[in-house]
Amino acid sequence: MIYDSYCASCHGVELNNTAPGVTFDLRRLRTDEHPRFVSSVLNGKNQMPPWRGVLEMEQVEALWAYIRATVDR
């Protein structure tokens, strides 16, 4: 899974933020923050590295779908 491979080590398994204050708690992302999410993933932010050139846009969208499905359940 994309999340497990690229995100879980910093953002925690199943979005259980393991480093509060260091990484953004993805459970706080609102549905209207899709553009912010895409920008952060592709361009990086603070300590998060940019994933542009590593992840395809469909993978970024799959990550968004996973986050929404996990938060909204």
Secondary structure, DSSP 8 states (H G I E B T S, - for coil): -HHHHHTHHHH-GGG--SSBTTB--GGG--GGGHHHHHHHHHH-BTTB---BTTB-HHHHHHHHHHHHHHHT-
